[in-house]
Amino acid sequence: MIFQRWLQEELNLTQVRIPTACCLSTIGLDNYPNARFVSLKEVSDDSFVITGPLNSRKGLEINLCNKVALTFWWVETERQVRIQGEATQISKTLADKYFSERNKDSQIISIVSKQGHVITDVDGLIEEYNRIEQSSGNNKLRRPEYWGGYTIKPARIEFLEFKTTRFHNRDLYTIENQKWVLQTLQP
Ligand SMILES: Cc1cc2nc3c(=O)[nH]c(=O)nc-3n(C[C@H](O)[C@H](O)[C@H](O)COP(=O)(O)O)c2cc1C
């Protein structure tokens, strides 16, 4: 798959801490497009996996309309990838796996923080964080019910590569009758 080759080529060169960061766009509850960065967790069965709280703003938006976009800009290789597709919630078993792969700080934050809610008591949050950190010791933390992820099955993927001539290469793949059809677009 071209995506994995491009990602690997960027990973070979980049020094950034979260090289899998990408912009997840959803159709907002108020119809404004809504976009935020997330980190791509895996490409599995030609679909793209992201994780986070399902009851967040993005979760509510995906519940209402599961058509989303994922956009990558890779600085070292000067490439952009635009994916449009449909998001489906991953199974609880898979969510457990991704949760267990998070570092402990992130796991505790996922447990104590209600992502997107207004903070009324910062000290209370910090206390709760410290309490869980101390009481859990070396024990594994359980994934909260509301934490999970989505697998995004692409319907369209565009690969853009910068060229020094400015004649950038744009290859658009679209699913037609269950087959990928390639069109090369003007820059
Ligand atoms: C580089 C980067 C990676 C991020 N990765 C995630 C992620 O994987 N999952 C997540 O829920 N939020 C992630 N965030 C935070 C989101 O950008 C966002 O603040 C959060 O998901 C709440 O968005 P929402 O209110 O639209 O649901 C990341 C932010 C940045 C800057």
The ligand as an ORCA input file, in Angstrom:
! r2SCAN-3c Opt
* xyz 0 1
  C      -0.264     15.782     17.906
  C      -1.574     15.547     18.607
  C      -2.033     14.259     18.747
  C      -3.247     14.011     19.405
  N      -3.717     12.726     19.482
  C      -4.959     12.503     19.995
  C      -5.514     11.198     19.938
  O      -4.924     10.232     19.413
  N      -6.770     11.026     20.459
  C      -7.476     12.066     21.024
  O      -8.593     11.831     21.479
  N      -6.971     13.309     21.067
  C      -5.724     13.564     20.559
  N      -5.213     14.832     20.584
  C      -6.044     15.923     21.155
  C      -7.059     16.394     20.094
  O      -6.429     17.270     19.184
  C      -8.277     17.103     20.717
  O      -7.865     18.159     21.528
  C      -9.147     16.153     21.524
  O      -9.267     14.892     20.919
  C     -10.536     16.753     21.754
  O     -11.159     16.950     20.505
  P     -12.755     16.987     20.389
  O     -13.228     17.918     21.488
  O     -13.048     17.526     19.048
  O     -13.270     15.604     20.587
  C      -4.000     15.100     19.954
  C      -3.505     16.398     19.790
  C      -2.322     16.622     19.139
  C      -1.859     18.048     18.983
*
